[in-house]
Amino acid sequence: MNNKLEVTILGTGTSQGVPVVGCECMVCQSDDPRDKRLRTSALVRNNDTTIVIDAGPDFRQQMLNTKVKKLDAVLITHNHKDHTGGIDDVRAFNWIQKKPMDIFARPSALQAIRNEFPYAFEDDKYPGVPDINLQNIDGRPFQVGSLMITPIDALHHQMPVYGFRIDDFSYLTDANTIKHEELKKMKGSEVIVLNALRKEKHISHFTLDEAIEIISDLAPSQGYLTHISHQMGLHKEVTKLLPSNVALAHDGLRIIL
């Protein structure tokens, strides 16, 4: 990769994924692979450092799909289960790499991880449980390997969430409010990935129009939309509504910067 940044969008779905269990809507019944959406996550790597943003319930399958054999850290945007539910499966990397997995998050999310996976933090651990090294994000830029990461603070209704800028790539999911000074951190990004749940207003996510407006203001070369509900509509139909520099992300999308 010559130290270029490679991003793989591992999942683009909501907390229920798409298709939704038991749903017979046209999106959930679609044969288009772009309408099949695992829970939201992204893989970011260069030639010596690999990180994942969020490890939801589909984390294991996403690692298998992408054939990831080395992982340096997991960044957690916030502590909802669709972003943390797969953390147990970092133990595969513990075994391969013979060291704990660094997990970066804000203090409230770190505490939630302790509560969700208490067996990983017991003094006398059961053999084979995940070996986790919790790392606090305090809002300042931090480094993982050769990747410099700038946290971007936003709100998911009333819950603080982090997005991340890495080089010329910015990623923000599960948000509906972001202050001007935080948006400025994303300005100048070549590629921006932003959540857009559906067309109708929602209490804790940007709508399609809101996400398009933010991307338009930030003016990246390319914007992608993620955390997409089955209520958004078919990939091929929604694509017709988008500006030329905005696209629906899909599972498995690879971006080279």
N, C-alpha and C positions, 0 to 999 in steps of 0.2 A: 504493500500500500504506500510505500515511500513516505510514511508518517502522515498521509492524508487521513482525514477523519471519515470513517464509515459508520453510518447509522442504519440500523435495521429496525423497522417498526414491527415489534413482536406481536402486538395486539392493539386493536382499535375500538373495542367494544365497551359497553357500559358494565355496571356491576353484575348484570345478568348475562352478559355476552349476547351474541346474535348467532344462531337463532335462540330465542327465549324458550325455555322449557314449556311445552304445551301450547305454544302460540301457533296459529294457522294464518297469520297475516302474510301478504305477498312477499315481504322482505324475509321473514323467517322461513318461508317455503321456497325462496329463490335458489336456482341452480348456479348462479353466478358466484364463483369463489370469493369475489370481492365483497359479497354480502355476508360472508362467514367471519365473525369477529370474536376473537378471544379477548380476555380482559386486557385493559390498556397497559402497555409496557414498551420500552425501547432499549435497544442494545447500542452502545456507543463505544467505538474502539479505534485505535490507531495501530501502528505496528508493534507496540510493546505494552499497551494498557487497554483493558477491556472492563467496561462497567455496564450495569443494567440499571435503568430507572424504573423502579417499582417491581415487586415480586408478588404478584397476585396468585389466585388459585390455579392459574394456567402456567405458572412459572416452569414447572418440570417439562411440560409439553413444549413450551416455547424454546427451552434450552435444547431439547431433542430436535425440534424442527430446524433450528439454526446450527446444530452440531457444535455448540459451544463447549470447548474443552478447558478453557482457562477463564477465570473471572476474578478480577481484582477487588471489586467492591459493588455493593448495591446502594443506590440512592433512593430514599423513600420520600415521596412527595407529601404524603399525609397518612394517617393511621386507619383509614377505612379498609375493610377486609379485602376488597377487590384489588388493593395495592400492597397488602402485607401477607395475605393468606398462604402464599407459597414459600415463605421464608424457611420453613423446615427443610426444604429440599436443597438448601445450600450445603447440606452435609455431604452431598456427592462431591462438591468441590473441596470440602475439608479433606476428604479421603484422597483425592487426586493431588492436591497441592500441599498437603501435610501442614496446614496452618489455619487459624481462624479466618472467618469471612468478616471483613469490615462492612458494617452497615451504617450509613450516614442518614441522620434525620434530626428534626428539631426535638427538644427534650420531651414534649408531650407525646410524640410518636414513639420515641425510644421507650418511654414508660409503658405505652400500650403494647409494644413488642414484648417487653418483659412479662406483662400480664397475659398475653396470648400464648406465649411459649415459655411458661415458667420452668419447665424441665430442662431448658437449655442454660439456665442460670443457677441451678442448684449447686451447692458446695460438693455434694457427692453425686455426680452425674451418672445417669444410666448409660452404659456403653452404647455408642453409636448416635447419640443425640447431636444436633448441630452445635458446632463450636463457633460462637458469634462474638465479635468484638464491636460493641456499640460505640459510635462516634457522633459527637454532638455537632450539629450545624447551628452556628450562632448568627448567621446572616452575612458573615464575611466570606470572601472567596477562599477556596481551599483547593488542595491538590491531591489527586490520586494518580500515582505513577507520573506520567508525563502530561496528564490532562489537568488543566486549570479550570475549575468549576466556579461559576458565579451564581449564587442563589438568587432567585427572583421571588419576592414575597407577594402573595395574593390571598384572596379569601374565597372559600368554597361555602357560600352562605356566610355563616359566622365562624367557620373553622379556618384557621390559618393553614395555608398550603405553600409548598415551595415548587417553583419551576426552576429550571437550570439553563444557564448559557454556558456552552463549551465551545471555545473558538468562535466560529461563525454560525453556530447552530444553537437555536433557542427552543426550549420545550416547556410547555405549560399545559397541564391537564387538570380537570376538576376545579375550575374557577369560574366565578361570575363577576368578580370585582378585582381590579388591579389599579393601584395608584400611579399617577403620572411618572413619579421618580423611579418606580419599578419598571414601567414600560420602557423608560429610557435605557435601561440595561439591555433590552432586547434590540434596540435601534442599531442598525448597521449589520444585523445578522443576514447572512446569505439565505438561510433556510429557517423558517419558524414553523413549529408544530403547535397547534392550539386546539383546545377542546371546543366542540360544537355538538351539543347533545341532539337537538332537533330544531324544527322551524319555530315552534311555539315557545313562549316565554317559560322559563324554569327558575325555581328559587335558588339554585346553586350552581348552574352551568350556563355558559354562554350559549345563545341561540346561533343558528346559522348566520343570520344577518349581523349579529353582534360580533361574531368571530371574523367575518369578512371585513367589517369596518375597522377592527383593530389591525388586521393584517394590511389593509389598505393604508392606514396611517403610518405603520412601521415600514412599509414598502420594501420587503425582502425580495430577492429574486424569485423565490418560490415559497408559498405558504401551503401547509397541509393541515387538514382537520382530522381530529381523532376523538375518542370517547363518544362514538356515534351510536345512537339508539336505533332500534328497529323502527321507531316512529319518524325518523328522518326521511325514509323512503329508499327506493332502490338506488344503488350506486350509479347505475347508468343514467337514471332520470335526474338525480340531484346534480350530477356532473354538468348537465346542460345549463344549470342555473348559476354556475360559478364563473368568476372573473378568470382571465387567461393565466394569471399567476397563482391561482388557488386551486387545490385539488383535494378530494377526499383521500386520506391515507387508507391503505388496506394492509392487512396482515401480510408480512413478508416483504413489504416495500423496502428497497435498499437505496440509500442516498449517499453519494460520495461528494465530499466537499474538499 
